[in-house]
């Protein structure tokens, strides 16, 4: 189990990581999700041992890895890191890249060879072991980075926005690929990303970060359906935030029901200001009587003209109360 | 069968700051020592000497008064300015026109023109000056002789031993500066930028005037400034062409201060100060010009570049464009080659029995001085290149990785010699190392150190741009896989730098081989190099020996450039500068 306690890191006065607490269970995939500058990459660098915290501590099991007083250097942490830039070494072949960590551990040659081959087969690069990175596509380089990190069978695998340099199709494929590698190896992963879909596909649990703090930790469906804060509600998926009876309410656009006005007073009234047909859905922008703007997604068969008066029904079960 | 972390948990907790600082600190101290030796001490002594009385060592302004109050010392300053402005104007106009023809039009023979201009770039201008002495010396020059024979006139029309002659020769070898800057810009500029103007109704000339030229202006101005500085700082061509005409420029005047007995180093140091200040401020101006507009022209990367049709003007322009390589490469090299193959050059190369390999045999086998000079040039250059590359790469590594606060000062020191003209640098080295504690004058060490310093900025900028391209992730990846910091450096960063370091090495070695203006102040009879031997022979009027050594030097240079080009690619071309 990885335990982060009251971890804090500042750069020349500005706070990057602000006293966060987090626990990651063995064999779990934890995503650190947030916009750029939220502190997720700094957290990862602290975990990897490249940075020294100002306060707080990081433990794996009972072993204290980082505190303000001392930091175990990266090479003694038994954690592998996948870099956003892949950091595949251009002067080494695929096999030499993967063998590096095993050579550092002074394993016998024969064993290195079989383990390199096995790891490359696992990431489906078995045929390319003698190529140089420059001869590989971006996706293949990503697989080399994964194989190199997994070959040493680390206790923890850290991934720093590993898919952000890939094109959209490949990214979708690699999400499932990384999840598959996890399910096969059972390795504990901490996965940094700003892409909520990526986090939802890969992770068992998601820690949503903002301004150096962890706003909410939970399984993907909890984060989406039960957002605890205004930031989580608006960062994960689209939402409408309303002030009702002195409370802040979040309701997802597809959960609002639209109808022509009937004589009913318990719903919100509004006027359609914009409308877009998106094939599977229709998107409406609606201005309420008191000037608030709502976004509503309906099925393609629900048709209202721009300018039309409508009523919005907010099912009680879909409304979430939010703390600011 | 998980593999554990390589170290036992007991000794894992290590203080990060201590871990990083120790090797870095040692490296930092070593670099500081090297930079002090190469840069700080010579510049410091140069400035100090200029304020010192020659006998009492007391501080005084007398040297400045002496240097700038006599008419005979002020005239060279005027001459230098005249020379430099004329050269810069000619080189900029011709270089820009040529760049436009080669980069933007369908001029025939473009692909031959580029390597020929490159050959002019690589040719040291003092050799060009020698070549032109054979062609246009007042009586014995071949062009003049042909003229006299053809028109039965008393004198030929040309006299290379004159201010005009010097301007002409120096301009020939400055044109490649502007050419390479402007053509690089024009090569990057997509036609769309011009088309945008054309579609708005602007004609060809108006488009050139209002779009193409302004976009190329930073490059043109850079070419102008560098040609100006080059002409101001050159020693070889003025020494060969103007001293016989009894005219002095600042560099030759500095040499005269030195060749007085005893040498008037203090006055020379004071006299060199304007050169230093002008160079520093103009290079600053050039950086500003480039810095502000660099990205506007490089913007359209994917754009199409169409060539302008010259139509009926194709061949006339071809003729015009090839005048430059004719004058800067073909004619002088032919002359030099023929002279080197003549027993006695004034008899003309085709006089019966005059054609011989005697001088090559003489230079390589018979004469000890020339043979030694070749060995010295190669070995001093190699040691200087190694020294410069080691210092430059270490400083660049510390600066790029920001290993400790204040490291930017090191980077500044490593590029500072860029503003030192060769002669000024030599005066600094002379002033600093002709007395204890470090008595280097008269040894090979002072030449090696001067070369290393002079070309340190080239090596530094090359190494640091390579290091900037290497993300720390590459090293950090090795760390996470269990390698310690030194092992990561040694197995990842060092091999990745190898190619770039080789480039840096050549970028120092090649210009060191051709270095004259500092060498001529620092050599002694035991430490002759190729260029100083050429200078001595030229002084003594032994032009066959001058040509032979010149040809040998250029053969060595071209072989190295070509081999390096094959090995590494285009970066080598910059070594010509």
Interface residues (C-beta under 8 A of the other chain):
Chain A: X48 X49 X50 X52 X63 X64 X70 X71 X72 X73 X74 X75 X76 X77 X78 X79 X80 X81 X83 X84 X85 X87 X89 X90 X91 X100 X101 X102 X104 X105 X106 X107 X145 X148 X149 X152 X153 X155 X158
Chain B: X1 X2 X3 X4 X5 X6 X7 X9 X12 X13 X14 X15 X16 X17 X19 X471 X473 X474 X476 X477 X478 X479 X480 X481 X482 X483 X484 X485 X487 X491 X492 X495 X496
